[in-house]
Amino acid sequence: MSALNLKVQFIEYQQPPLDSGTYQVTVEQTIKTKTSEKISEEKFSQVLDFVVTGHRFAALTVNDIYAVFPPAGNLGEHTNALPHITLKRGTLPWERSVNVNDSDLPWVALLLFRESEKPTPQTIKLKDLKSTLSNVAKFPDFANEPGQTEEDELTVIDVPKKLLAQIIPTQKEVALLAHINVLTDAGDSPLSEPLATVLGNRLPQAGEVSTVHLVALENRYKGSKEKGEFDYQGAGDNDLIRLVSLTSWSFACVNNQHNFSALLKKLDRTPDTLRLPEPENSEAKDYLNLGYVPLAHALRQGDKTISWYHSPLSSGKSPDRLSAPVPMADALMRYDSSNGLFDVSYAAAWELGRMLTLQNQRLAVELFNWKRANAQTLNKLQLQVLHLPFQGEASDPKVKLPEAIATWFADLELLKGIPFNYLVPDERLLPPESLRFFWVDSYWVDCLQDGAFSIGRVTSSDLQTDTQTSSSVSDTRADELITGLLLHSEVVSGWPGLEVEGYNVLINDKSVADPNNKLTILRKERLSDSILLCLFKGEVNTVDFSLKSQSVNCGVDPINKVAGSDKLQIEKGLRKLDGDQGDKKMNVSCKGEVKGVIDIKALAGEMAKLNEKKEEDFTSAQFALSMIEGSQKIRFVSKEIMTRAPVQ
């Protein structure tokens, strides 16, 4: 589906089907006869209890969080961004409420603390939270829910009431700062699970470390639906208010070269493929230009030497395919008499395939049994050709390949499960903040798969049988060329919503990316926190990086100082809900004595007026749509096309 047909829908909230609590189901069954009155009517009933447990105090895990912004540990220029967290479970912010009088309100909020303000997180047990003394910190009484124990651990922060009163959003703002977004097609059918996003209400300070906490505020607001306020429980300005922190992260605003676009634009692109720097030695240069690296090699007799190795992520096209199975890995070793060194690349691939399959014991047994069944079928056919008597009718020489085996070999073709050091054998091939293109070496993959298929191959007759049956496995191979890229960058960890689009369009050395000619992505996977692997069906020479629409950040316009003073001028270009940006800007007002706290209610009011809506009818979805800041699409064009020499 073309990206042009995709849309992102913003939704005000998503309530869970059932609120947290204990429920009863009564089941009744009545038995009676229609033809006789001798058997009296009888009723049976059963009452069943069940519990719905929404999130409450426990810390969120990586499985709960889709992304945070600004990224944790990032040093970029984010002084105009409102921090946000995106949660994988769309209902989570509405599984409870900040006010018992309005179940449609979220129960969580983001609080940003500057370096001098940040509280110290404490890990305590649930029984300690329940017994919090009022002269230590203020926390309301509560009852345990089913599934909770007194020994459950949680994280709390204690915040002075004077500070909290200035940075905590009002009840109306809590509602405006949480929304749902979902990716849909042109017919509004959802293409992904809904994601919940919670926005902060405070801008970071330039040159400082900021810490953001997602805090639980269940029933911490009192009053009516329209005018509820946070309940400080009679605390004085210097008293501490205890809050449960569900997660937190920190970042700093010190370098404008650490944002999404700047990080991509300064990526190391030399060389364009996975190659070591060129040496002065001409013979070594020929090997290194083809992606080889010299590695220590222990020979069978105990001797040690240096041999050449290259990964399947080749610096050039490989026109070869393995024509037939081999008896052992040594048959794939190559020796260069001109320099006295072995090339162990394909031997290593074969041995790796064999070891990975043996490691998967269940699959290895299934593969062995399938090959044995194939061998018996082939033997029957041979007897039939020789006109020798045998039992049964002639059968198809191919036994259907079991799904697990077919999947295993298809995964090997896409290099799934391959240890990273086989893909990038030297860290200098992929330094930090770099981008490298490659061709997948089809001969290397053939050797990998033949090693996997060699289970049970011992005698020469086994080899002959494998030659006849390997065609069933080769049917799982794609004939198309596979190319790809490796990205090693902070962008991978900091922006989980990273989108990659590949094209094979290069006209007069210029890239012309037509959405209709976009290459199919066969595999897109994070190999580590900062390394992304993408495989494309076909030869990629142009790649676009962008952010998913669900991942773009919200904020104000870049902040400038008022002429002739140190005062900051905060503005927001107003966008209508129909997408019309226009040229109208409004001054964004802050509130309280501390810096950077946006008056969200006032800002939403101005946006409502622009769209000719009543302030009370302006929703969190409309607010988020109006606050979105655009992101750039960064394009890279592969600079080198090389061809590997045929395998001898």
Residue pairs with C-beta under 8 A, 6 or more apart in sequence:
1 185
2 515
2 516
2 518
3 501
3 515
4 515
5 185
5 186
6 183
6 184
6 185
6 186
6 191
6 549
7 183
7 184
7 185
7 186
7 188
8 181
8 182
8 183
8 184
8 549
8 550
9 181
9 182
9 184
9 188
10 179
10 180
10 181
10 621
10 622
10 624
10 625
11 179
11 180
11 181
11 182
11 194
11 621
12 179
12 180
12 619
12 620
12 621
13 93
13 94
13 104
13 106
13 178
13 179
13 180
13 620
14 90
14 91
14 94
14 180
14 194
14 196
15 91
15 94
15 103
15 104
16 52
16 54
16 91
16 94
16 95
18 52
19 52
19 54
19 95
19 96
19 103
20 52
20 53
20 54
20 56
20 95
20 96
20 145
21 51
21 52
21 145
22 49
22 50
22 51
22 146
23 49
23 50
23 51
23 52
24 47
24 48
24 49
24 50
25 47
25 48
25 49
25 50
26 45
26 46
26 47
26 48
27 45
27 46
27 47
27 48
28 43
28 44
28 45
29 43
29 44
29 45
30 41
30 42
30 43
30 44
31 41
31 42
31 43
31 44
32 39
32 40
32 41
32 42
33 39
51 145
51 146
51 147
53 145
53 146
53 147
54 92
54 95
54 96
55 64
55 92
55 95
55 246
56 96
56 145
56 148
56 216
56 218
57 126
57 129
57 148
57 152
57 154
57 216
57 244
58 152
58 153
58 154
58 246
59 154
59 155
59 245
59 246
59 247
60 87
60 214
60 246
60 247
63 88
64 87
64 88
64 89
64 92
65 85
65 86
65 87
65 88
65 247
66 86
66 87
66 88
66 195
66 496
66 497
67 85
67 86
67 495
67 496
67 497
67 551
68 83
68 84
68 85
68 86
68 212
68 249
69 81
69 83
69 84
69 85
69 86
69 551
69 553
70 76
70 78
70 81
70 83
70 204
70 251
70 253
70 494
70 553
71 251
71 490
71 493
71 494
71 495
72 249
72 250
72 251
72 494
73 249
73 250
73 251
74 251
74 252
74 258
74 490
74 494
75 251
75 252
75 253
75 254
75 255
75 258
76 251
76 253
76 255
76 256
76 257
76 258
76 259
76 262
76 263
77 206
77 253
77 255
77 256
77 258
77 259
78 204
78 251
78 253
78 259
78 555
79 203
79 204
79 205
79 206
79 253
79 559
80 203
80 555
80 556
80 557
80 558
80 559
80 570
80 629
81 203
81 204
81 553
81 554
81 555
81 629
82 199
82 200
82 201
82 202
82 203
82 553
82 554
82 555
82 556
82 598
82 627
83 110
83 112
83 199
83 200
83 202
83 204
83 210
83 212
84 110
84 197
84 198
84 199
84 200
84 553
84 554
85 110
85 197
85 198
85 212
85 214
85 247
86 195
86 196
86 197
86 550
86 551
87 93
87 195
87 196
87 197
87 198
88 193
88 195
89 196
90 180
90 182
90 193
90 194
90 195
90 196
91 196
92 108
92 196
93 106
93 107
93 108
93 178
93 196
93 198
94 104
94 105
94 106
94 107
94 178
95 107
96 107
96 216
96 218
96 219
97 103
97 104
97 105
97 106
97 107
97 218
97 219
98 105
98 106
98 107
98 109
98 171
98 174
98 217
98 218
98 219
98 220
98 221
98 228
99 105
99 171
99 219
99 221
99 222
99 223
99 225
99 228
100 219
101 223
101 224
101 225
101 228
102 225
102 228
104 175
105 171
105 174
105 175
105 221
106 174
106 175
106 177
106 178
106 198
107 216
107 217
107 218
108 178
108 198
108 214
108 215
108 216
108 217
108 246
109 168
109 169
109 174
109 177
109 198
109 214
109 215
109 217
110 177
110 198
110 199
110 200
110 201
110 212
110 213
110 214
110 215
111 159
111 164
111 167
111 168
111 200
111 202
111 212
111 213
111 215
111 243
112 167
112 200
112 202
112 203
112 204
112 210
112 211
112 212
112 596
113 119
113 167
113 210
113 211
113 212
113 213
114 204
114 205
114 208
114 209
114 210
114 595
115 208
115 209
115 210
115 211
117 163
117 594
118 211
119 157
119 158
119 159
120 157
120 158
121 155
121 156
121 157
121 245
121 248
122 155
122 156
122 157
122 158
123 153
123 154
123 155
124 153
124 154
124 155
124 156
125 150
125 151
125 152
125 153
125 154
126 144
126 148
126 149
126 150
126 151
126 152
126 153
126 154
127 150
127 151
129 139
129 154
129 156
129 242
129 244
130 141
130 142
130 144
130 150
132 138
132 139
132 242
134 233
136 240
137 158
137 239
137 240
137 241
137 242
138 161
138 232
138 233
138 234
138 235
138 239
138 240
138 241
138 242
139 241
139 242
140 219
140 220
140 231
140 233
144 150
154 244
155 244
155 245
155 246
155 248
156 242
156 243
156 244
156 245
157 213
157 215
157 242
157 243
157 245
158 240
158 241
158 242
158 243
159 240
159 241
159 243
160 237
160 238
160 239
160 240
160 241
161 232
161 235
161 236
161 237
161 238
161 239
161 240
161 241
162 237
162 238
163 594
164 230
164 232
164 241
165 230
165 232
165 592
166 591
166 592
166 593
166 594
166 597
167 201
167 202
167 592
167 594
167 597
168 230
169 177
169 201
169 600
170 229
170 600
170 601
171 221
171 223
171 227
171 228
171 229
171 230
172 226
172 601
173 201
173 600
173 601
174 217
174 221
175 620
176 600
176 601
176 604
176 618
176 619
176 620
176 623
177 198
177 199
177 200
177 201
177 600
177 620
177 623
178 196
178 197
178 198
178 199
178 620
179 196
179 197
179 619
179 620
179 621
179 623
179 624
180 194
180 195
180 196
180 197
180 621
181 194
181 195
181 197
181 549
181 550
181 624
182 190
182 192
182 193
182 194
182 195
182 550
183 190
183 191
183 192
183 548
183 549
183 550
184 190
184 191
185 191
192 550
195 550
197 624
198 214
199 554
199 624
199 627
200 212
201 597
201 598
201 600
202 596
202 597
202 598
203 555
203 556
203 559
203 570
203 596
203 598
204 210
204 251
204 253
204 596
205 253
205 595
205 596
206 253
206 254
207 252
207 253
207 254
208 252
208 253
209 250
209 251
209 252
210 250
210 251
210 252
210 253
211 248
211 249
211 250
212 248
212 249
212 250
213 243
213 245
213 247
213 248
214 245
214 246
214 247
214 248
215 243
215 244
215 245
215 246
216 243
216 244
216 245
216 246
217 230
217 243
220 230
220 231
221 228
221 229
221 230
221 231
222 228
222 229
222 231
223 229
232 241
235 241
256 262
257 263
257 266
258 490
260 491
260 494
260 495
260 547
260 631
260 632
261 631
261 632
261 634
263 433
263 489
263 490
263 491
264 489
264 491
264 545
264 634
265 634
266 433
267 433
267 434
267 435
267 487
267 489
267 636
268 431
268 433
268 434
268 435
269 434
269 435
269 636
269 639
271 315
271 436
271 640
272 436
272 437
272 638
272 639
272 640
273 291
273 314
273 315
273 316
273 436
273 437
273 438
273 640
273 642
274 291
274 311
274 313
274 314
274 315
274 424
274 429
274 430
274 436
274 438
274 486
275 288
275 289
275 290
275 291
275 315
275 429
276 288
276 293
276 426
276 428
276 429
277 288
277 428
278 285
278 288
278 289
279 285
279 288
283 338
283 339
284 294
287 308
289 315
289 642
290 310
290 314
290 315
290 316
290 642
290 644
290 645
291 310
291 311
291 313
291 314
291 315
291 316
291 429
291 438
292 308
292 309
292 310
292 343
292 345
293 308
293 309
293 310
293 425
293 426
293 429
294 306
294 307
294 308
294 309
294 341
295 306
295 307
295 308
295 309
295 344
295 425
296 304
296 306
297 304
297 305
297 306
297 307
297 342
297 344
298 304
299 305
305 341
305 342
306 341
307 341
307 342
307 343
307 344
308 336
308 341
308 342
308 343
308 344
308 345
309 343
309 344
309 345
309 348
309 425
310 343
310 345
310 441
310 444
311 345
311 422
311 423
311 424
311 425
311 441
311 444
312 349
312 415
312 418
312 422
312 423
312 440
312 441
312 444
312 445
312 448
313 423
313 424
313 436
313 438
313 439
313 440
313 441
313 484
313 486
314 438
314 439
314 440
314 441
314 444
314 644
315 438
315 439
315 640
315 642
315 644
316 439
316 641
316 642
316 643
316 644
317 439
317 481
317 642
317 643
317 644
318 439
318 441
318 442
318 443
318 444
318 644
318 647
319 643
319 644
319 646
320 442
320 443
320 646
320 647
321 442
321 443
321 446
322 443
322 446
322 447
322 450
324 467
324 470
325 450
325 453
325 454
325 457
325 463
325 466
325 467
325 470
326 332
326 350
326 450
327 457
327 460
327 463
328 350
329 347
329 348
329 350
329 351
329 354
329 451
330 347
331 347
332 346
332 347
332 349
332 350
332 447
333 342
333 343
333 344
333 346
333 347
334 342
334 343
334 346
334 647
334 648
335 341
335 342
335 343
336 342
336 343
345 444
346 443
346 444
346 447
346 647
347 447
348 422
349 422
349 444
349 445
349 447
349 448
349 451
350 447
350 448
350 450
350 451
350 454
351 451
352 418
352 419
352 422
352 448
352 451
353 412
353 447
353 448
353 449
353 450
353 451
353 452
353 453
353 454
354 451
354 452
354 454
354 455
355 451
356 412
356 417
356 418
356 452
357 363
357 364
357 367
357 408
357 451
357 452
357 455
358 364
358 455
360 408
363 404
363 405
363 408
364 455
366 402
366 404
366 405
367 405
367 408
367 452
367 453
367 455
367 456
368 455
368 456
370 399
370 401
370 402
370 405
371 455
371 456
371 465
371 466
371 469
372 456
373 399
374 397
374 398
374 399
374 465
374 468
374 469
374 472
375 465
375 469
377 395
377 396
377 397
377 398
377 399
378 397
378 465
378 468
378 469
380 390
380 392
380 394
380 395
381 394
381 395
381 397
383 389
383 390
384 390
384 394
397 468
398 469
398 471
398 472
399 472
401 472
401 473
401 475
401 476
405 473
406 476
408 452
409 449
409 452
409 453
409 473
409 476
409 477
410 476
411 417
412 418
412 445
412 448
412 449
412 452
413 445
413 449
413 476
413 477
413 478
413 482
414 482
414 522
414 523
414 535
415 423
415 440
415 445
415 523
415 533
415 535
416 523
418 448
420 527
420 528
420 531
423 486
423 527
423 533
424 430
424 486
429 436
430 436
430 486
430 488
430 531
431 488
432 488
432 489
432 530
433 488
433 489
433 490
434 487
434 488
434 489
435 485
435 486
435 487
435 488
435 489
435 636
436 485
436 486
437 483
437 484
437 485
437 540
437 638
437 640
438 483
438 484
438 485
438 486
439 481
439 482
439 483
439 539
440 481
440 482
440 483
440 484
440 535
441 644
442 481
442 482
443 647
449 473
449 477
450 470
453 466
453 470
453 473
454 466
456 462
457 463
457 466
478 537
480 537
480 538
481 538
481 539
482 522
482 535
482 536
482 537
483 535
483 536
483 538
483 539
483 540
484 523
484 533
484 534
484 535
484 536
484 540
485 500
485 502
485 533
485 534
485 540
485 543
486 531
486 532
486 533
487 531
487 532
487 534
488 530
488 531
489 530
489 532
490 530
491 498
491 545
492 498
492 526
492 529
492 530
492 531
492 532
493 529
493 530
495 547
495 551
496 551
497 547
497 548
497 550
497 551
498 532
498 545
498 546
498 547
498 548
498 551
499 544
499 545
499 546
499 547
499 548
500 521
500 524
500 532
500 534
500 543
500 544
500 545
501 513
501 518
501 543
501 544
501 546
502 518
502 519
502 521
502 534
502 536
502 540
502 542
502 543
502 544
503 511
503 513
503 514
503 517
503 518
503 519
503 540
503 541
503 542
503 543
503 544
504 517
504 519
504 538
504 539
504 540
504 541
504 542
505 511
505 512
505 513
505 514
505 517
505 541
505 542
506 512
506 541
506 542
506 637
511 541
511 542
511 635
511 637
513 542
513 544
513 635
519 536
519 537
519 538
519 540
520 536
520 537
520 538
521 534
521 535
521 536
521 537
522 535
522 536
522 537
523 533
523 534
523 535
524 532
524 533
524 534
524 535
525 532
525 533
526 532
526 533
527 533
540 638
541 637
541 638
541 641
542 635
542 636
542 637
542 638
543 635
543 636
543 637
543 638
544 633
544 634
544 635
545 633
545 634
545 635
545 636
546 631
546 632
546 633
546 634
547 631
552 628
552 629
552 630
552 631
553 628
553 629
553 631
554 624
554 627
554 628
554 629
555 627
555 629
556 570
556 571
556 572
556 588
556 598
557 570
557 571
557 572
557 573
557 585
559 568
559 569
559 570
560 568
560 569
561 567
561 568
561 569
562 568
562 569
569 587
570 587
570 588
570 590
570 598
571 585
571 586
571 587
571 588
572 585
572 586
572 588
572 603
572 627
573 581
573 582
573 583
573 584
573 585
574 582
574 584
574 585
574 586
574 606
574 607
574 610
574 626
575 581
575 582
575 625
575 626
575 628
576 582
576 610
576 611
577 611
577 622
577 625
577 626
584 610
586 603
586 606
588 598
588 599
588 603
589 598
589 599
589 602
589 603
590 596
590 597
590 598
590 599
591 597
591 598
591 599
600 623
604 615
604 618
604 623
605 615
605 618
607 618
607 622
607 623
607 626
608 614
608 615
608 617
608 618
609 615
611 618
611 622
613 622
